[in-house]
Amino acid sequence: MASQLRKRLPIFLAVLVTGLFPALADDNAKTKQWIRAKLPNLMDVYYHLHMHPEVSYQEVETAKYLAKAWRDAGYRVTEGVGGHGLVGLLENGAGPTVMLRTDLDALPVTEATNLPFASKQTVLTDSGASSGVMHACGHDVHMTNLIGVAQYLSAHREAWSGTLMLIGQPAEERGAGAKAMLADGLFERFPKPDFALALHCESATPTGKVALSPGYSLANVDSVDIVVKGQGGHGSAPESTIDPIVQAADLIMSLQTIVSREVKPSEPAVVTVGSIHGGTKHNIIGDSCHLQLTIRSYTDEVRQQVLAAIKRKAIAVAQAYDAPAPEITLSEGTPALKNDAQLTAKVAASFRRALGKENVLPMPPVMGGEDFSQFGLAGVPIVMYRLGVVSQQRLDRYESLGQVPPTLHSPTFYPDASQAFEVGLLSMISATLDLMPAK
């Protein structure tokens, strides 16, 4: 008898859960059915966006395409917010305002995937060189996903109540689009959201799964340019010069002690010298050497500590060589992205109900940057979650070959898009419905 009960117990529990939550089970099944029916059309949208990428500040046609898709779904769309930014609104009775955001821009990367729908677009970079253009960070996935979510929520207005606010944000790759939209009166001209959600592709997480965690998710990103000054002359007579390249070498080594010896080991930080340019010929000592640094941190305290230490060390090295003071230029990038703890808990619970708890993973913080953080600093509770976009089969194949899977920004990166959309659509639809219950 006991063995028979054990065999029947899973069936009994399944019947019990379905009996307790029949509407939830039915709604989830209906949503999945709707997604599968719409998937062929959405894949066409994805192919179009992938084949027609536009870099930051040039997202003209991309914005028009998204605006039309949202209008066709019944949203009131305003274009030209903070550059090529879009705002789509759908009012559906009393309730909270929920903002769903996608980014629009691509990267100056020449695609090397050999896919039949690979991008063949080109652009002149800031330096005047020609480059291919590619959605190597998955913004085409983000846009397609939000078009699908917008269509579903418009077609199922009986399931929610409140105001939906769709954001198409330009210039994310330059860390500038969110700030530009806010400066253009985003939350004065349009409702200020009660909650804001965004997803981002994750190449190391398999399809079928999402990942998120409360607190810091992405880092402060700052760029520092240092021009080390010297006194040029002939390479055969270094005593008559002040060598800026030797200074730069000394400074580079000194900078490495900031994180290892000045920042608490429990506080993450990165100081990377990504570029060094100096000199013109074998036997000439030049007048200057240019260093370019990227700085990553989470807290404002560590951010200011590291930046101050860089300035102090650059000045100290110049003084040690009796050289002119260096030129130090800070280009502030994106602030750290911090997921709201209460909103993260609500969204994670929604994901577990819709996807199964085994498909909702914790997301450790990383040192990349994302200007979705600007909306959080503007006083809106935010959550950005990660969407797995590479199939487990492909990940296993890379491992068997001893290869690292292509990361975001790689010219060989591509998602298993149809599998990703099934989870991206279901997760965002489910979370939005839970945040905007029908009255």
C-alpha positions in Angstrom: 0.0 0.0 0.0 2.8 2.5 0.9 4.6 1.9 -2.4 1.3 2.5 -4.3 0.8 5.7 -2.4 4.3 6.8 -3.2 3.7 6.2 -6.9 0.4 8.1 -6.9 1.7 11.0 -4.8 3.2 13.1 -7.7 -0.1 12.7 -9.6 -2.1 13.7 -6.5 0.0 16.7 -5.9 -0.3 17.8 -9.6 -4.1 17.5 -9.4 -4.1 19.3 -6.1 -2.0 22.3 -7.4 -4.1 22.5 -10.6 -7.3 22.4 -8.5 -6.0 25.1 -6.1 -4.8 27.4 -9.0 -6.8 26.4 -12.1 -6.8 30.0 -13.4 -3.1 30.3 -13.1 -2.4 27.1 -14.8 -4.9 27.8 -17.6 -3.6 31.4 -18.1 0.0 30.2 -18.3 -0.9 27.6 -20.9 -2.9 30.1 -22.9 0.0 32.5 -22.9 2.4 29.9 -24.1 0.0 29.0 -26.9 -0.3 32.6 -27.9 3.5 33.0 -28.0 4.0 29.9 -30.1 1.3 31.1 -32.6 3.0 34.5 -32.9 6.6 33.2 -32.9 7.0 33.0 -36.8 5.9 36.6 -37.2 8.2 37.7 -34.4 11.1 35.8 -35.9 10.6 37.8 -39.1 10.7 41.0 -37.0 14.0 39.7 -35.4 15.6 39.0 -38.8 14.7 42.4 -40.1 16.1 44.2 -37.1 19.3 42.1 -37.2 19.9 42.8 -40.8 19.3 46.6 -40.4 21.3 47.6 -37.3 22.2 51.3 -36.6 24.9 52.5 -34.2 24.3 54.9 -31.3 22.9 58.3 -32.2 21.9 57.0 -35.7 18.9 54.8 -34.8 16.6 56.6 -37.2 15.0 53.7 -39.1 15.1 51.4 -36.1 13.1 54.0 -34.1 10.6 54.3 -36.9 10.2 50.6 -37.2 9.5 50.2 -33.5 7.2 53.2 -33.4 5.0 51.6 -36.2 4.9 48.3 -34.5 3.7 49.8 -31.2 1.1 52.0 -33.0 -0.2 49.0 -34.8 -0.7 47.4 -31.4 -2.7 50.3 -30.2 -0.2 52.4 -28.3 0.1 56.1 -28.3 3.7 56.7 -29.4 5.8 59.8 -29.0 9.1 59.9 -31.1 12.2 62.0 -30.7 12.5 61.9 -26.9 16.2 62.5 -26.0 17.4 61.9 -29.5 15.8 59.0 -31.3 14.0 57.7 -28.1 10.5 56.5 -28.1 7.7 56.4 -25.5 4.6 54.3 -26.0 1.6 54.5 -23.7 -1.4 52.3 -23.3 -3.9 53.4 -20.6 -6.2 50.7 -19.2 -8.0 51.9 -16.2 -6.8 52.6 -12.7 -3.7 51.0 -11.5 0.1 51.3 -11.4 2.3 52.6 -14.2 4.8 49.9 -15.4 7.7 50.8 -17.7 9.1 48.2 -20.0 12.4 49.2 -21.7 14.4 48.1 -24.7 17.5 49.6 -26.2 17.8 50.4 -29.9 21.5 50.7 -30.9 24.0 48.3 -32.4 27.8 48.2 -32.4 30.5 49.1 -34.9 31.4 45.4 -35.2 31.8 43.5 -38.5 29.6 40.4 -38.2 31.4 37.0 -38.7 28.5 34.6 -38.0 27.9 33.5 -41.6 24.2 33.4 -40.8 21.9 33.8 -43.8 20.5 37.0 -42.2 23.8 38.4 -41.1 24.2 42.2 -41.2 26.0 43.7 -44.1 25.6 47.3 -42.9 28.6 49.6 -42.6 29.3 52.8 -40.9 32.1 55.4 -40.6 33.4 55.4 -37.0 34.4 58.5 -35.1 38.0 58.0 -36.3 36.8 58.0 -39.9 37.4 54.3 -40.5 34.8 52.1 -42.1 33.4 49.3 -40.0 30.6 46.8 -40.2 27.6 47.2 -37.9 26.1 44.4 -35.9 23.6 43.7 -33.1 26.3 41.9 -31.2 24.8 42.7 -27.8 21.3 41.3 -28.4 19.4 44.6 -28.7 17.6 43.1 -31.7 16.3 40.4 -29.3 15.3 43.0 -26.7 13.3 45.0 -29.3 11.6 42.0 -30.8 10.7 40.7 -27.4 9.2 44.0 -26.3 7.1 44.2 -29.6 5.7 40.8 -28.7 5.0 41.7 -25.1 3.3 44.9 -26.3 1.1 43.0 -28.7 0.1 40.5 -26.0 -0.8 43.1 -23.4 -2.8 45.1 -25.9 -4.7 42.1 -27.0 -5.4 40.9 -23.4 -6.5 44.1 -21.6 -9.0 42.2 -19.5 -6.0 40.6 -17.7 -4.5 43.8 -16.3 -5.2 47.4 -15.1 -3.1 50.5 -15.1 -0.8 52.3 -17.6 1.8 50.5 -19.7 4.8 52.7 -20.7 7.1 51.3 -23.3 10.5 52.9 -23.7 12.7 52.6 -26.8 16.1 54.0 -25.6 18.9 55.1 -27.9 22.6 55.2 -27.4 22.8 52.6 -24.6 26.2 51.4 -26.0 27.5 54.9 -25.4 26.0 55.1 -21.9 24.1 58.2 -22.8 20.5 57.5 -24.0 18.7 57.1 -20.7 20.2 60.3 -19.4 19.3 62.1 -22.6 15.7 60.9 -22.3 15.4 62.0 -18.7 16.9 65.4 -19.5 14.3 65.7 -22.2 11.6 65.6 -19.6 10.8 61.8 -19.7 9.1 61.7 -16.3 7.6 65.2 -16.6 6.0 64.8 -20.0 4.9 61.3 -19.4 3.8 59.4 -16.2 6.6 58.5 -13.8 6.5 54.7 -13.4 5.8 52.8 -10.3 8.0 50.0 -11.5 10.5 49.5 -14.4 11.6 46.2 -16.0 14.2 45.4 -18.6 15.8 42.2 -19.8 19.3 41.6 -21.3 20.7 38.8 -23.3 23.1 36.5 -21.4 25.4 34.3 -23.5 26.6 32.1 -20.7 23.1 31.2 -19.4 21.3 28.5 -21.5 18.0 29.1 -23.2 15.0 28.2 -21.0 16.4 30.0 -18.0 16.5 33.6 -16.6 18.8 35.0 -13.9 18.4 37.9 -11.5 19.4 39.0 -8.0 18.6 42.0 -5.8 21.2 44.7 -5.3 24.1 45.6 -7.5 24.0 43.9 -10.8 26.3 46.0 -13.0 29.1 48.4 -12.3 30.0 52.1 -12.3 31.9 52.7 -15.6 34.3 55.6 -15.9 36.9 56.4 -18.5 40.1 58.3 -17.7 42.6 59.8 -20.2 46.1 60.7 -18.9 48.5 62.5 -21.1 52.0 62.1 -19.5 54.2 65.1 -20.3 58.0 64.9 -20.9 60.8 66.7 -22.7 61.7 65.2 -26.1 65.1 64.6 -27.6 67.4 62.0 -29.2 67.2 58.4 -28.1 71.0 58.3 -27.8 71.1 61.1 -25.2 68.3 60.3 -22.7 70.0 62.4 -20.0 68.9 65.5 -21.9 65.3 64.5 -22.0 62.4 63.6 -19.6 61.1 60.4 -21.1 57.3 60.2 -21.0 57.2 56.5 -22.0 59.3 55.5 -19.0 57.0 57.7 -16.8 54.0 56.0 -18.4 55.5 52.5 -17.6 56.1 53.5 -14.0 52.6 54.9 -13.7 51.0 51.8 -15.2 52.6 49.6 -12.6 51.7 52.1 -9.8 48.1 52.1 -10.9 47.9 48.3 -10.3 48.4 48.8 -6.6 45.2 50.9 -6.2 42.9 47.9 -6.1 45.4 45.5 -4.5 46.6 47.8 -1.7 44.1 50.7 -1.3 40.6 49.3 -1.8 39.1 46.9 0.7 39.3 43.3 -0.6 35.5 43.0 0.0 34.8 45.9 -2.3 35.1 45.0 -6.0 37.0 47.4 -8.3 38.9 47.3 -11.6 41.5 49.6 -13.0 42.5 48.6 -16.6 44.9 50.5 -18.9 43.4 49.6 -22.2 45.5 51.8 -24.5 49.0 53.4 -24.5 50.3 55.6 -27.4 53.6 57.4 -27.4 56.6 58.1 -29.6 57.1 58.2 -33.4 60.4 56.4 -34.1 63.1 54.1 -32.7 65.6 56.8 -31.8 63.3 59.6 -30.8 62.1 60.3 -27.3 58.8 62.2 -27.6 57.2 64.9 -25.5 54.1 63.0 -24.3 52.5 59.6 -23.9 48.7 59.0 -23.9 47.1 56.4 -21.6 43.4 55.4 -21.7 41.9 53.7 -18.7 38.6 52.1 -17.8 37.5 52.0 -14.2 34.8 49.8 -12.7 33.3 49.8 -9.2 29.9 49.4 -7.5 29.6 51.9 -4.6 30.1 55.7 -4.9 32.7 55.6 -2.1 34.9 53.2 -4.0 34.3 55.0 -7.2 35.6 58.3 -5.8 38.5 56.6 -3.9 39.8 55.0 -7.1 39.5 58.1 -9.2 41.3 60.2 -6.6 44.1 57.6 -6.3 44.6 57.6 -10.1 45.0 61.4 -10.1 47.3 61.3 -7.1 49.6 58.6 -8.6 49.8 60.4 -12.0 50.8 63.6 -10.4 53.3 61.8 -8.1 55.0 60.0 -10.9 55.4 63.3 -12.8 57.0 64.9 -9.8 59.3 62.0 -9.3 60.7 62.5 -12.8 60.7 66.3 -12.5 58.3 66.4 -15.4 55.4 68.8 -16.2 52.1 68.0 -14.6 50.0 65.4 -16.6 46.7 66.2 -18.2 44.0 64.1 -16.6 40.5 63.9 -18.1 37.6 62.0 -16.7 34.7 61.0 -18.9 31.9 59.8 -16.6 30.2 56.8 -17.9 27.3 54.8 -16.5 26.4 54.6 -12.8 26.1 51.2 -11.2 22.8 49.3 -11.7 21.2 48.3 -8.5 18.1 46.1 -8.7 15.4 47.1 -6.2 15.2 44.4 -3.6 11.4 44.4 -3.1 10.7 44.5 -6.8 13.3 41.8 -7.5 11.5 39.5 -5.0 8.1 40.1 -6.7 9.5 39.6 -10.2 11.5 36.4 -9.2 8.3 34.9 -7.7 6.4 35.6 -10.9 9.2 34.0 -12.9 9.2 30.9 -10.7 5.4 30.5 -11.2 5.6 30.9 -14.9 8.9 29.2 -15.7 9.4 26.8 -12.8 11.8 27.5 -10.0 14.6 25.4 -11.6 14.7 27.9 -14.4 15.2 31.0 -12.3 18.8 31.4 -11.4 20.8 33.8 -9.2 22.8 36.4 -11.1 26.1 37.3 -9.6 27.1 41.0 -10.2 29.5 41.6 -13.1 31.6 44.6 -14.0 29.8 45.5 -17.2 27.8 48.7 -17.4 24.2 49.6 -18.4 22.5 53.0 -18.3 19.2 51.5 -17.4 20.6 52.4 -14.0 19.7 56.0 -14.7 16.0 55.3 -14.3 16.7 53.9 -10.8 18.7 56.9 -9.8 15.7 59.0 -11.0 13.6 57.4 -8.2 12.0 54.4 -10.0 12.3 50.9 -8.6 14.0 48.9 -11.3 14.9 45.3 -12.2 17.0 44.2 -15.0 17.1 40.4 -15.5 19.2 38.2 -17.7 17.7 36.0 -20.4 19.6 32.9 -21.5 20.0 33.0 -25.3 22.4 30.1 -26.2 21.0 26.6 -26.2 22.4 24.0 -23.7 23.3 21.9 -26.7 25.5 24.6 -28.2 27.1 25.3 -24.8 27.9 21.6 -24.4 29.4 21.6 -27.9 31.7 24.5 -27.1 32.8 22.7 -23.9 33.5 19.4 -25.7 35.7 21.3 -28.1 37.5 23.1 -25.3 36.2 26.5 -26.6 34.8 29.5 -24.7 31.4 30.4 -26.1 31.3 33.8 -28.0 30.4 36.5 -25.6 28.3 39.6 -26.2 30.1 42.1 -28.4 31.9 39.3 -30.2 31.6 39.3 -34.1 30.7 35.6 -33.9 28.0 35.9 -31.2 24.4 34.8 -32.1 21.5 33.7 -30.0 19.2 30.8 -30.5 16.5 33.3 -30.9 13.3 31.3 -31.1 14.1 29.4 -27.9 15.0 32.6 -26.2 11.8 34.4 -27.2 9.6 31.7 -25.7 11.1 32.4 -22.3 11.7 36.2 -22.8 8.1 36.8 -23.7 6.6 34.5 -21.1 8.8 36.0 -18.3 8.1 39.6 -19.1 4.4 39.1 -19.7 4.0 37.2 -16.5 5.9 39.8 -14.4 4.0 42.7 -15.9 0.6 41.0 -15.3 1.5 40.3 -11.7 2.5 44.0 -11.2 -0.7 45.2 -12.8 -3.6 42.9 -11.6 -7.0 43.4 -13.1 -9.4 45.5 -11.1 
